[in-house]
């Protein structure tokens, strides 16, 4: 079998997700500002999928059922997900399967470098599943991917979207320092009050510490974080998180609308209007974020190459 353990996207995960849902709410009708572009299997979308299969690579676009996959694959862009497609955690907002992962693929860095060359990317985002089974949380594998990309593509810009490396932060930071990215991204995802329901296994203060400690060690590397809205938070809570991020040295930000991957995941509690996202962006500018992408369809790596060219929201 390809996997040592069961990749639990079925009933076991569904049961867990339902128990974690903070409350039962009616399904809300999507407003007209939520638009998802379908992919064209005959065009570049299909070519990107075929290339990922050929190189035995995963993308968070597919595994997390990102609503922007059609647009991004259509532009010839993908966010690579390393360390397999099986997560050791069960976050009930996320479509990625969970279970017992395989050991890291030592050939994966070379495959990613080859795929990046074929896609002719000059900016690449690398993320991963949580790997709580690994001593360093997978940080050494991140560094190996960065090193391979630097060797093959010296001018490429690399953004890492990392897990939290909980209980092994110092070791992980040491490993990441072996081959530094151009941007270090770690998502807070939601407000502290909702962590137990939304991010079981994670800790708000620890995630802030990761961002702060990385910047303290490697001050020339900007840090970035992302939030979802629509999970039951208030606007006041979101603005308080922005203040926490700035207090911990984070200067780049994304905020987007949460969309439930299925009826078995946490339900959408509200659809946030575009004018509210503009308010978030204005507050981010006031607080001193150098980049803030705030809009319903924004995701952490969505148009990261373009967003990072801007100086202000």
N, C-alpha and C positions, 0 to 999 in steps of 0.2 A: 504494500500500500504506500501511497505517496506520503501520507501523514502518519506520525506515530500515534496521534490521538484523533478523536472525532472532531471535525470542524463543525461546531455547533451553531448552525444557522436555523435549525429547525425547532421542534417543540420544546426542547430543554431550554433554549435561550428565550423562547417566547414566554414560558412560564416565569422565568426570572424577571423579564422585562415588565410583565404585568404587575408583579408584586412590587416592583420599584416605582411604578407610576405614582406620582404624588397625589393624584386624585382623578376620579373619573369625570371627564368633561365631554360634551357633545363635540363631534367632529365639526370644525369650522370650515366654511366655504372659503376657498382661496380667493383673495381679491384680484382685481384686474392688473395690479402691478407685479404680480408673480408670473413670470413667463419663463418657460423651459424650452430650449431649442433641442429638437431631436437630432440624432446623428444620422448621417447618410453613409450607409455601409459601402456604397459604391465609390465614395469620394475619399478625401484625406482621412476622415474619421475611420473608415475601414482599414486604411493603410497603417494608421497608428496602432490599431488593435492587433493587426496581423504582425507588425514588428515586435510588439510586446510579447506576443505568443512565441515568436521565433527565438527571442532572446531569453525566454523563460522568466520574464519580469512581471511584476505586479504594479498596478497604479492605484493610488487611493481614489482616483476618479471612479474607477469601476467598483472596487471593493466597498467603498463607502457610499455608493449610489449617488454620487454628486450630481445635482441638477444641471451643472454647467458642463458636463462631460461632452455633450454634443458640440458645444461651441469651442471648447478647448481642443479636443481631438481634431475638430475641423480646422483649427489654426495650426495643427501639427505640434501641439504642446501637451505634455502629460506631467503629472506629479508622481514621481517614482516612489513606491512603497517598498522599502527594503526589509530584510529579516523575515520574509515569508508573509503569508496572508492569514495567519492564525494568531489572534491576540490572546494574551494571558489574562485579560480583564473582560468584564461584561458591562460596559457602559450602555445604558438602555436608550441612548439617543443615537447610537452608532450601528451601522449596518455591517461592519466588519465582523467576520466569524470569530469565535473564540474556541479554545481548546488547548491541546498540548502541541506546541510548535516543533518543527524540525530544527536541527542545528543550523546555524548560519551557513549559507552557501559561499564558500571561499571564492568562487568564480563570479559572484554577483557584481563586484565592483567593475570587473572588466566588461561584463555584459552591459552594464549601465553606460560605461564610457563609449562602447560601440554604438549603442542605441542613440545616445546624445549626438554622436557624429552624424548618424544617418538622418536624424531629425534637424540637424543644423541649428541646434539651440545655442544661444549665447547667454541664457539665464536658465538655471535649472533649480527646481525645488525637490529636495529629498526628504521623505518622511518615513515613518515606520509604525508598525504595531507596537504595543507595549510588550517588552520581553523581560518580565520579572523573573524568568527562569535563568537568565544569564547574570553572571557576577557583576558585570558593569552595565547591565541593562541594555546592552547592544551598542554602547558608545564607541568601542574600538572598531566595530563594523562601519559605523558612520564615518569615522576617520579614514578607514580604508577606501571607502567610496570617494571621499573628497580627494584623497591622494591620487587615486586612479584618474579622476577627472582632471586634476591639475597637470598630471603627466601628459595626458593626451590632448588637453584643451587648455593651454596656459592662460588664455584670456577670458575663459568662461567665468561668469559670476554664479556663486553657489549659495543657495539658502537652505538651511537645515531646519526642518520642523520636527522637533524632538519630543519624545515622551518625557515623563518627569524624573526618570531614574531614581525613583523613591528608594530610600534606605541605602543608596550607593552613589550619592551625589558627588562626593569628592573624587572618587575613582573615575566616575564618568567625565567630570570636568578635566581631569588629567588626560584622559584618552582623547577627548575632543580637541585638546590643545596640540595633538600631534599633527593635525592637518586642519587648519581653521577654515571655516566658511567665510563668506562675505556678509551674511546675515544669520543670526541665530534666532529662531522663532520657537516659542513654546506657548501654546494656547491655554489661557485660563478657562475658556469655554463658557463659564457662567459665574454668577455671583456667589459669594461664600455661603449664603443661607441655603442654596439649592445643591451644594456639593454632595451631600449624602444621597440624594435622589438621582442626580445627574451623573456624577463622577465617583461612584463607589470605588474605593481603593486609592483615590487621589486626595490631596490635601492642599487647600488654597494657599496657606502660608508657605508650604514647601515649594509650590510652583513659583511663587514670587521670589523665594530665595534662590531658586535655580537661575532665574533671569538676572537677579542682582549679582550673584556670585560670579556668573559667567562674565558679566560686564566688568566686574572688578578685576578679574584675572586678565581679561583680554579687552582693554578699554577702547581699542580702535574698531572693534566689531560691534555694529549696532544690534540691538535686541528688539524683538517684535513679539506681539501677542494678539490673540483673537478672541472674540466673544460671539456667542449666539444669543439672539433675543427671541422671545416668544415661548419661554419655558416656565413662565410664572414670576419672573423678576419684575421689579418696578424700574422706571426710568431713573429714579433717585439712586437705586442700587447700582445701576450701570455707571452712572456718573461717579459714584464713590469708588468703583473698581478702576476707572480711568485715573483717579487721583492716586490710588495705590500703585498702579503701574508706573506713573511718572515718578512717584517717590522711590521706586526701585530702579530707576534709570532707563525704563523702556521708552523708546522714542518712535516706534512704528506700530500701527494699530489697524486691525480689521474688525468690523462689526457687521454681521449679516443675520438674516432671518432664519431661524430654525425651521426646517421642514421635516416632518417625520418620515423616515424611509419606508415605513409600513404601518398598518393599523396596530401592530404588536409592539411598536416602540412608543416612547413617551409622546403623548399628544401635544399638538400645538395649542398653547393656552391663549395666544393672541397673535394677530398679524400686525406688525408695527408699520405705521404709515411712512411713506417716503419723507415727509416733512420732519418726522421724529429722527430719522437717520441724519437728516441735514443738521438737526440740533446737536446730535452726538458729534458730528464732524466739527461744528463750530466750537463746541466745548473742548474737543481735543486740540484744536488750534490754540484756544485760549490757554490751555494747560502746557503747551509747548511740544506736542507731538510733531515731528517733522513730516510724517506721512500718516494719513488716516483715511482708509477706504471704508466708508460707511454707507451701505445701501442694501436693499433687501436680498439681492442675489450675490452679494460679496461672500466669498469663502476665503479661508486663510491663504491659499496659494492662487486664488483666482486672479489672473492678469498680474501676477506678482512682478513680472518683468516690466510691465508698463507702469504699475503703481509706484514702483520704487524710483522711477525717473522723476517723479514729482517732488517738490520740496514742501508743499503745504497741501492740506486737504482741499 
